[in-house]
Amino acid sequence: MVSILTIVKNGRIYIRPYLRALQNQTYKKIEVVIQDGQSNDGTQEFIQKFKKSTKVKILLESSQDKNGAEAISKAIKRCSGQIVCMINADDILNQHACQIAIDYFTKQPKAGALYGANKLITKEGKYINTFRPMPFDLIKLLRCELVPTANGSFYNLKVCKNDFKFTSQFKTCGDLDLWLKLSKFPILCTQKVLASTRVDKQSSTRQAANYEQFCTDKIGILTKFINKYEKNIITEQLLKTSIAGVYAWAAESILNIEGKTKRFRYYINLAQKL
C-alpha cells in the first residue's frame, strides 16, 4: 500500500483538484493521510463530503500544530503503507505517480527514496514549464547545487523507516534535513513527472525576506550533519564550501525573485567571502 501524506491549513481553494488527482491514481492500493491544522475556511468540511463520494480511503485528523514538522510527524504515525508519498495540498499528484514509484522500488528494493520531475503551473493551473532535477549526489546536496523535489517524492519505509522523520528543531527546510538523513541509502531520481507544483507569488519561497531564515536553517542542518564526522581539515573545508553554497543558492533565488538588488549583492558577498 502507498500512504499519501499531506498537511494542510485553510487550503479549500485547491483541495478539489488535489483530491481528484488522488482518486484518479492508476495504482489503487492507496490511503490518503491528511493532517489538518484546524482549518476554518471549509477545508475539513469539503474533505468529509468528498470521502462519501469516493472509494479512496481518506484519513483526516485536525489539530493545532507548532509548525509543519510537527504536523508531518503526526501524519507519519498514522501511515500504514510501506511506501509513503508526500504531496502539498495545493498541488497535483500525477495520475501514474504511485505506479511509477511501485515499479522503481520493485526493481530496486534497497532504495530508500524516489524523487522526480515536477510540472510548474500557475495558481490557476496553467502550465509554465517542467523542472527536471539532477540525480542524487550527496556533495552537490551539501553545497545546495542539488535541491531534490520534495513534492511528489516517495519513501520506502522497509528501508528507511527509522530515519523517515522530521525534526521541529528548525523552522524551515525540513526536506534538506530528511534528504541528509536518508543519504546513507540509495536515492533514486526519475525524469518522469511525478507531480504538478503551483508557483504563486505568495508562496514562502517567492518571498525574498524569508531567505534569511532559510539560510539560518540550512546552515544549522548542514553543520549538524557534517559535525557528526571527525573534525579535520577535510570536514572543515566541506562545511565552509557548504555554507558558501547556501549563500549562493539564496543569491540565485533572490535574483529570480527581485533582480540584482541590495539583498542579492549581500548574499553574493557572503558566498564570495568563504
N, C-alpha and C positions, 0 to 999 in steps of 0.2 A: 504493500500500500504506500501511496505517496501522501504525505501530510502537507498541505499548502498553508503556510503560516503568514498571517497578515496582522499588523497592528493598525488601528485607525482611530481618529478622533475628529468628529464633525466632517465626515467625508461623503455626505449624502449626494453631492453633485456628481460624483464619479462612480458611486458604488454599483449602479446598474450595469454599465459595461464591464466592470471588474468581475461581477458575479456571472454575467452571461458568458464571459470567456472561460470561466471555470466549468460552467455547465456544458460547454461545447468541447471539452477536452476529449481527444480521441482515445486516451488511456482512461478507463473508467474507474479503476480502483483507487479512488482518492477520497480524502476528507479535507474539509476547509476549516482551519482553526483560526478564528478571529478574536483578537484581544482588543476590545473597545475601551477607550479612555473616558467613559461616561459622556458620550456624545449627547448633545441637546438639539441637534438640527434634523432629527428624523432618521439618522443612520441606523440606529438599532431597530426601529420600527420597520424600516424597509427590509432589512435583512431577515427579520422574523417573518414578514409577509412572503418574501422570496422563498424561504425554507419550505413553505407549504405548497409551492408550485414546482418543486424540483426533486429529483431522486438523489441529488448530491447531498452527502452528509455534511451539514454545516454546524459547527460547534462555536457558539457565540458566548463570550463572557465579557462583562463590563465591570471595570473597577478603576479607581483613581491610581495613577502611576506617577512615580517621581520623574521618570524620563523614559525614552524609548527603549533603553537597555532593560529596564525593569519589566516593561510590557512584553518585550520579546522573551525574556526569561520565563515569565508566567505562561506564555503560549507554548514554549518548548516543552514544558512539563505536561502539557495536555495533548501533545502529538503522539499518536500510536503507530505511525508509519515508520518503516525502516529507512525511507528516503524523505527528506524534508525540503520543500521548496519555499523560498522567501520572495514575496512579491508585494509591492506597495498597493494600498487600497485605491489609489488614483491611477494605477497603471493597468496594463492588459497582458495577461499571460498568453503566449502563442498557443493555439489550439493543439499543436503537436508537441509542446514542450515536455510534458510529463513522459510521453512515449520516447522522445529523444533521450531523456535522462535515463530511463529504464534500459534502453539499448546500450548506452555508453557504460553504465555500471555493470551490466550483464557481461559485456566484453572485457571490462577492466574492474573486477570486483574489489581490488585492493585500493582503488582510488577513493579519496576522501571527499572530493567536491568536484562540481562541474559548473563553469560559467560560460556565457556565450554572447553572441551579438544581440544588440538591442536596437529596435527601430526608435528613432526620436520623433515624437509627434507634438503638435501644439496642444494647448489645453482644450481646444475644440475637437481634437482627434485627427487633424490633418498631418500627413506625412511630411517630415523635414528631410531626414537622411538616415542612414544606418551606421551605427557605431560598431566596429568590429575590433575587439580587444586583442592584444598580443597574448601569445601562450604564456603560461605561468613561469616566472623566473624570480627567485627569492631576492637576488641582488637588485633587480630592477624594481621590485616591490619596495624594498628598503629605501631606495633612492627616489621613490614616488614617480619613477618613469613608467611604471605599470600601475594602473588602478583597475583591478578586476571588476567586472559588472556584478554588483550585488543583487540587482533587480532581476528576478527570474533565475537566480542561482539555486543549485541543488546540492544537498549534503547527504552522504551515505553514512547513516548512523551506525551501521555494522562496523565501520572502520573508525569513525571519529566521535563516537557518542560522548565520551568523557571530555572531549575538547570543544564540543559544539555548545558553547555558552557565551553569553555576553556579560561583560562587567560594567557596573554603573560607576566605576572609578573615573571614567572620562565622560564628559558631557556630549561629545560628538565623535565621529569617526570610529564607531564600534566595529565597522566592517574591516578596517585595517587590522585591528586587534585580533579579529577572528581569523583572517587570512594568515596572519603570522602564526597563530596557534596551530593552524592546520597545515602549515608549510612542511611539516615532517612527513606528511602523507603525499602521495601523487595527487596533483590537482589538474583536472582536465579542462581544456578550453575548446569550444566548438565555434566555428564561424556561422553556424546555423542560428537563426533568430529565435531567441527564447522568450522575449518579451518586448512590449512597446512601452516606452517611458515618456511621460509628458514633460515638456520643457516649458516652465512657467516662470515669468519674471519674479513671481512672489516666492518661489522655492528658495530654501535656505542656501543652496549652492550658487544662486544667482544674486545673492546679497553680498556685495564686496566687504561690508563691515564685519561679516561673520568669519572672515578668513583669519582674523587674529585668534579667535577661539579654535578654529580648525588647526592652525599651526601649533598652538599650545598643546592640543590633544595629540596630534600626530607625533610631535617631538616626544611627548611623555610616553606614548605607546612604543615608539621605536627605542627609546632609551631603556625602558623596562625589558624589552625583548633582547637587545644587544648586551645588556648588563648581566644577563643570565650566564654569559660565557666568561671565561677567564680574561681578566683585563690585561691587554698587551698592546703593542703598537698597531697591530692589525685591527683589533676591535675599536681602538680609539680613533683610527683613521676612518673606519667604516661608519662609526657614529657621526663623525664630522661631515662626511660626504652625504650621509642620510639626512642630516639636518639641513644641509645646503640644498638637497633635493626637495625638501618640504617647502623651503622659501621659493625655489624656482617654480615649483608646482603652483604655489599661491600667486606668484607674479604672472604666470601664463594664464591662470584662471581669471585674474583681475583684468588683464589685458583684453580678454574676450568679453568681459562684462562692461568695462567703462573706458578702455583705451589706455594710453600712456599717461596715466595720471600720477599725482604725487604718491599715491598708495602703491601703484605699480613699481615706481622707482625705488620706493622704500624696501620692498621685498627683493628686488633685484640686487640692491646694495647689500642686504643681509646675506644673500646667497653668495655673492662675489667675495665677501669678507672671509668666508670659510674656505 
